[in-house]
Amino acid sequence: MNLAIIAAGEGSRLKAEGVPGSKPLVSIGGVPMIERLISLAAACGIRRYCCIVNEDSADLKEFLLSRKLPLDGRVLVRSTPSSMHSLFALAPMLSDGPFCLATADAVFREAEFRAYLGAAAAHRDSDGVLAITGYIHDEKPLCVQLDDAGWILAFSDSAKGCRWVTGGLYYFSPRIFDCMDEALRSGTMRLRNFLRLLLQRGYRLQSFAFSKIVDVDHVEDIADAEEFLGTELMHDQGGPPPTPPRRPSA
């Protein structure tokens, strides 16, 4: 399995709050987010990664090319209009089997990530397995409607009555790229709208619930992520265990 990383955003909200540099290089507990993500992937048996960065992120490109990381990887430098287009730009590197797609600013626990990858690989009847969480703090969350077995029925941009939201982690079959040309021809923008298109075309998307995923967009999210991972460190040192993943319900 390969890891695909979308790291082509501008990180404008963090920059406006005084955080310099590319967002994936923001440190959580002393480790840049993108390095932590790649290290977790290696620990969970992922073989290699590919990552797209925008043309203004020279610091991120240099980091990935010069840093000794536990996975071999390829870095694509390209500015894109949306995360969907970033995924499509990586498609030629992802055609040989299922892959895990991750946004570079999603912070989650290693134990849950490992359980997620195992559960996703076991869902051979699905075209994708999306990480979801009941922790809703994003300004524009993508809400998920589920059936009783955890299959995704619909997506919504409205947080009213929302119980589950996507968390920036996706396990996909390369079959999803069969819809790529249609998405581009129709002018579809944003990854969330591509997910809607997949449902409309009959693709089967399953869910996997994480106790919490922190999307780092603001300075306050950095502290939130560090506190969250601090509880994970307590567990590693013999303290209280983290909340286990839950089976999603409608």
N, C-alpha and C positions, 0 to 999 in steps of 0.2 A: 504494500500500500504506500502511496505517496501523500505528501502533505502539500497543499496549495495554499499560499498565504497572500491575501489581499492587503497590501500596504501602500496603496497608491493615493490615499486621501491626503488632504492638505493639513489636517489637524488645526483648523482655523480657530476653534473655540479655545483650545489650550494656548495657542500663541497669543490670542487676545487677552488671556489671563496671565501672561508673562512667562510662559514655559517655552524656552527656545528649542530649536531643532525639530527633527521629525518625530511625530508622536510615537511610532513603534520603539524609539530609543528611550522613551521615558522609563525610568527605573522604578520597579516595584520591589521593595525589600532589597534594594541594591543590585538588582538584575534587570537589564533592559527587557521590556515586554517581549520583543521579538526573539531575544535569546532564550528567555524562559520557555516560550512556545516551542521552539525548535528542540530544546533540551527535553521537554516533556514528550514530544513526539518520538524522539530517539529512545527514551526510556520505555515507551509503549510499543516499540517494535516497528515503527515506521522506517522505511528504507532511505528515502531521500525527500528533499523539498524543492519546490519552485516558488518564487516570490516575485510579484510585480510591484515596482516602486515608481513613483512619478518622476518626471524629469527635473524637478526642483529639489529632490531629496538626495543631494550628493552625499550628505553625511550618512544616510542610511545605506546607500549603495556601497560606500567605502567600508562601512562596518561589516556588511555581509560578505564582502569580497576579501577582507583582510583578517577578520576575526576567526580564530580557530573554533569551529562549531562541531558538535557531535554528529552532524549529518552532512553528506555531500549535497550541494544544491546548485540551482541555476537562478540567476537574477535577471529579470526582464525589466528594462527601464523604458517606461511608456506612460505618458499621461493619458487618462481615459475619462470619458464623461460620467461614468458611473461604475459602481461595483460590479454590475452585470457585465459591462464591457471589459472590466479587468479579468473576470472569470473567463470570458471568451478568448481573451488574449493568451491565457495560459492553456487553453484547450489542447493545442498540439502536444503539450507535455503530459497530458492526462488521459490519453486514449487507451492505455494498456491495461486498465483495470480500475476497480473502485478506488476512490481517493477521498481524503478528508480536506475540506475547504474551511479555512479559518480566517477571520478578520484579525489583524494584528493587535487590536486593542481590547480583546475579550480576555478576561482573567477568571480562571476557574481552578478547581482543585484537581490535582493529579489523579487521585483515586477515582473521581467521577469521570474524568477523561478516559481513563483506562477501561472503566466499566462501559462507557459509551461506545468506544471503538469495538469492544467485544460484542455488545448487543447489536450494533449496526451491522457488523460482518455476518451475524447469524440471521439477519433479516434478508434472506435471499429472494423473497417475494416482493421486495420494495425497490423503488428506483432511487430512494434517498431516505435518510434518517436525520431529522433535524433536532439539534439540542434546543430544549425549551426550558424556561425557568418561571417560577412564580414571583421572582424578585423583579418588580417593575419599577425602574427608575429612569429609563431612557426618555428623552423629550419627545421622540417620535417612535414609539415601540411598534413592532409588527406583531399584532395579536393573532393567536391561533385558536381555531375551533376544532375540537377533537370528537371522535366517536368513543364509545366505551372501550375499544381495543387500542386506543392511542393513535389511530390513523387520522391524518390531517384532512379535515373537510373543507376548510376555508381559511383565508387570511383577512384581517381587517386592520385598517389604520386607526380605528377608533378605540381608545382605551376604556370606554364606558362598558362596565360589566366584564372587563377582560380578566381572565384568570391566568392565562399562560402567554408568554411572549417568546419570540425566537431569541437565541443567545449568541449568534455569531459563529456557530460551529455547524457544519453540514457534512454528512457522509453521502457521497453520490456515486451512482453508476455512471460511466461515460455515456450511457444511453441518453442522458439529458441533453447532450450536445446535438441530438437529432432535431431538437427544437430551436437550435441557435439561429439558423437562417431565417426562420419565421419570425423570431423575436426581433432580429435586425431589420427585416423588411417592414415590419409593422411599426417600427419606431419605438419599441418598448424601451423604457429607461428604468434603471434601478433593479437590483437583484430581487427585491420583494415582488416586483411585477412579473419578473421571469418565473418566480415560484408560482404565482397565480396562473400564468400561462401553462405551466406543467400540469397543474390540477385540471385546468380546462381541457387539456389534451389527454386526460386519462392516466397520467403518471401517478403512481402510488407512493405517497410520502408518509413515513412513520415518524413518530416523535420519541424522544428520550428526555426525561426530566432530570435536570440538575437542581440541587438545592439552591444554588445561587451562582450567577455569572455577572460579573461587574464589567460594564462597558465604559472604558475610560475616555471620557470626553471633556471633563472639567478637572480643575485642580482638586476639588473635593472628592472626586472619584479615585484619585491616587491614594488618599488617606483611607478611603473605604476599602479599596483593594488590598492595601497593606494590612489593615485590621483583619480582613477576611482571611488572608493567607497566614496571618499570625495564629489563627485558631488551627490551621493545618499544621503549623510548626509545633504547636502544643501537642497535637496528636502524635506526631513523629517522635516527640520526646516523652511520650507516655501520659500525656494529659487527656482531657475529654475528647472522644472521637468526633469526627465531623458528622453532620447529618447525612445519612445514606441517600442515594438517588431514589426518587419515588416513581412508581408507575403512574403515568399520567392518566387522568380520567376526565371525562367530558364535563 
